[in-house]
Amino acid sequence: MNMKKKLSLIKNGTSRKTTFNKRKPRLMKKFTELVTLYDVKACAVIHSPYNSNPEVWPSREGVEEVVSEFMEVSRKDRNKKMMDQDAFLRQRIESEQAQLEKLRDENRDLKTREIMWGCLEGDIDVHQLGEKDLQDLSSTIDNYLNCVTNRFENLKKNGESSSSLPPLVVPDLNVEEDGDIPSIDGSTHQSETNRLAIITTTAADACAPNITNNPKS
């Protein structure tokens, strides 16, 4: 993995000037590549403490032409992708946060599916699960049952064989790992759906408050 450099001001003045003079030509070269390779219009204005006059690229006339065309664009369109370093960093942070949230959801979904199959195989006791796990488990099972039920309803409605219908599309629940889910004759389907329904009911019971009816004296 490539390590990204942290951008910060070079504190030493001499080192800062030396680095600036080295990187400036590279920046101009990058502008040249952008214009040549991608047929875009670009310009640069550099105002530094090391030169009393601003430096322009490709030329003063070239800068004026690009700026003039840019100003002819409506303010709304101009502002769409304009950003300074702060705006750029905010955009990157938002993008990384969205990616992180996506990964969390994927991990949560994987964990829930593992819990469901663990319950089906008897390796996990549903009564030992926390409230959040129970809620996610109930939702996952409901989605799976709906997909399986809809598949069989389509088979009955159309009176067609499984070979003439598109394949069953269900949530990514590792169905291929269990050869018993589902069969066209409905027997295995009934067995598995019953097991899933039992887990769903048990999960609901585990989430429900413990209410005891006290007999009247």
C-alpha positions in Angstrom: 0.0 0.0 0.0 1.4 3.4 -1.0 1.8 5.7 2.0 0.4 9.2 1.3 2.5 12.1 2.4 1.1 14.6 4.9 1.0 18.1 3.4 2.3 20.7 5.7 4.3 23.9 5.5 8.1 23.3 5.3 9.2 25.2 8.3 12.9 25.8 7.3 13.0 28.8 5.0 16.0 27.8 3.0 14.7 24.3 2.6 11.3 25.6 1.6 12.8 27.8 -1.1 15.0 25.0 -2.5 12.1 22.6 -2.6 9.9 25.2 -4.3 12.4 25.9 -7.0 12.7 22.2 -7.7 9.0 21.4 -7.8 7.8 24.4 -9.8 9.2 23.2 -13.1 7.6 19.8 -12.5 4.3 21.5 -11.9 4.6 23.4 -15.2 5.5 20.1 -16.9 2.3 18.5 -15.5 0.2 21.4 -16.9 1.8 20.8 -20.3 1.0 17.1 -20.2 -2.6 17.8 -19.3 -3.1 20.2 -22.1 -1.3 18.0 -24.7 -2.7 14.6 -23.7 -6.3 15.5 -22.9 -7.0 18.6 -25.0 -8.0 20.7 -22.1 -7.4 24.3 -21.4 -5.4 25.3 -18.4 -3.3 28.1 -17.0 -1.3 28.8 -13.9 -0.4 31.9 -11.9 2.3 31.6 -9.2 2.8 34.4 -6.8 5.7 33.6 -4.5 7.9 35.5 -2.0 10.9 34.6 -4.2 9.8 36.7 -7.2 8.4 40.2 -7.1 6.3 39.6 -10.2 3.8 36.7 -10.5 4.8 33.9 -12.8 2.3 32.8 -15.4 2.0 29.7 -17.6 1.8 29.3 -20.6 1.9 33.0 -21.1 0.1 36.2 -20.0 -2.1 36.0 -23.1 -2.8 32.3 -22.5 -3.8 33.0 -18.9 -6.1 35.9 -20.0 -7.8 33.7 -22.6 -8.5 30.8 -20.2 -9.7 33.2 -17.4 -12.0 35.0 -19.9 -13.6 31.8 -21.0 -14.0 30.6 -17.5 -15.7 33.8 -16.4 -18.2 33.5 -19.2 -19.5 30.3 -17.6 -22.4 30.8 -15.2 -21.6 31.2 -11.5 -23.5 28.1 -10.7 -21.5 26.0 -13.1 -18.2 27.6 -12.0 -18.8 26.7 -8.4 -19.6 23.1 -9.0 -16.1 21.8 -8.8 -14.1 24.7 -7.5 -12.4 24.0 -4.3 -9.5 25.0 -2.1 -7.4 22.6 0.0 -9.9 22.7 2.8 -12.8 21.8 0.5 -10.7 19.1 -1.1 -9.9 17.5 2.3 -13.5 17.7 3.3 -14.5 15.9 0.2 -11.9 13.2 0.7 -13.0 12.7 4.3 -16.7 12.4 3.3 -15.7 9.9 0.6 -13.6 7.8 3.1 -16.4 7.9 5.7 -18.9 6.7 3.1 -16.6 3.8 2.2 -16.1 3.0 5.8 -19.8 2.9 6.4 -20.2 0.6 3.4 -17.6 -1.8 4.7 -19.3 -1.8 8.1 -22.6 -2.7 6.6 -20.9 -5.5 4.6 -19.2 -6.9 7.7 -22.5 -6.7 9.6 -24.3 -8.6 6.9 -21.6 -11.3 6.8 -21.8 -11.7 10.6 -25.6 -11.9 10.5 -25.5 -14.6 7.8 -22.9 -16.6 9.8 -25.2 -16.3 12.9 -28.2 -17.5 10.9 -26.4 -20.6 9.5 -24.9 -21.3 13.0 -28.5 -21.3 14.4 -29.7 -23.6 11.6 -26.9 -26.0 12.3 -27.3 -25.9 16.1 -23.9 -24.3 16.7 -25.4 -21.1 18.1 -28.1 -20.6 20.8 -30.4 -17.8 19.7 -31.1 -17.0 23.3 -27.5 -16.0 23.8 -27.6 -13.3 21.2 -27.9 -9.6 21.9 -30.8 -7.4 20.8 -29.0 -5.9 17.8 -28.0 -9.4 16.6 -31.5 -10.6 17.0 -33.0 -7.7 15.0 -30.5 -8.2 12.2 -31.1 -11.9 12.2 -34.9 -11.5 12.0 -34.6 -9.1 9.1 -32.2 -11.4 7.2 -34.4 -14.5 7.7 -37.5 -12.5 6.6 -35.7 -11.5 3.4 -34.6 -15.0 2.7 -38.0 -16.5 3.3 -39.7 -14.0 1.1 -37.3 -14.8 -1.8 -37.8 -18.5 -1.4 -41.6 -18.2 -1.0 -41.9 -15.9 -4.1 -39.9 -18.4 -6.1 -42.3 -21.2 -5.3 -45.3 -19.1 -5.8 -44.0 -18.3 -9.3 -43.5 -22.0 -10.0 -47.1 -22.8 -8.9 -48.6 -19.8 -10.8 -46.9 -20.5 -14.1 -47.0 -24.3 -13.8 -43.5 -24.4 -15.3 -40.5 -26.5 -14.5 -37.5 -25.0 -12.8 -35.5 -25.3 -16.1 -37.8 -22.9 -17.8 -37.6 -20.2 -15.2 -34.8 -17.8 -14.4 -32.6 -18.9 -11.5 -33.7 -17.9 -8.0 -32.1 -14.7 -6.9 -31.8 -14.5 -3.1 -29.6 -12.4 -0.8 -26.0 -13.7 -0.7 -26.5 -16.2 2.0 -24.1 -18.9 0.9 -27.0 -21.1 -0.2 -24.6 -23.1 -2.4 -22.9 -24.4 0.8 -26.1 -26.3 1.8 -27.3 -28.8 -0.7 -30.7 -29.0 0.9 -31.9 -25.5 0.0 -34.2 -25.5 -1.9 -35.7 -28.4 -3.9 -38.4 -28.1 -6.5 -40.7 -30.6 -4.9 -41.2 -28.4 -1.9 -40.3 -30.9 0.7 -36.9 -29.5 1.6 -38.3 -26.0 1.1 -40.9 -26.7 3.8 -38.3 -28.2 6.1 -35.9 -25.3 5.8 -38.5 -22.6 5.9 -39.9 -24.1 9.1 -36.5 -24.1 10.6 -36.0 -20.4 9.6 -39.5 -19.6 10.9 -38.6 -21.2 14.2 -35.5 -19.1 14.5 -37.4 -16.0 13.6 -40.1 -16.7 16.2 -37.4 -17.5 18.8 -35.6 -14.3 18.0 -38.8 -12.3 18.4 -39.5 -14.0 21.7 -36.0 -13.2 22.9 -36.5 -9.5 22.1 -39.9 -9.3 23.7 -40.2 -8.2 27.3 -40.6 -10.9 30.0 -44.3 -10.4 31.1 -45.7 -12.6 33.8 -49.4 -12.7 34.6 -49.8 -12.7 38.4 -53.0 -14.5 39.4 -55.4 -12.4 41.4 -55.7 -13.2 45.0 
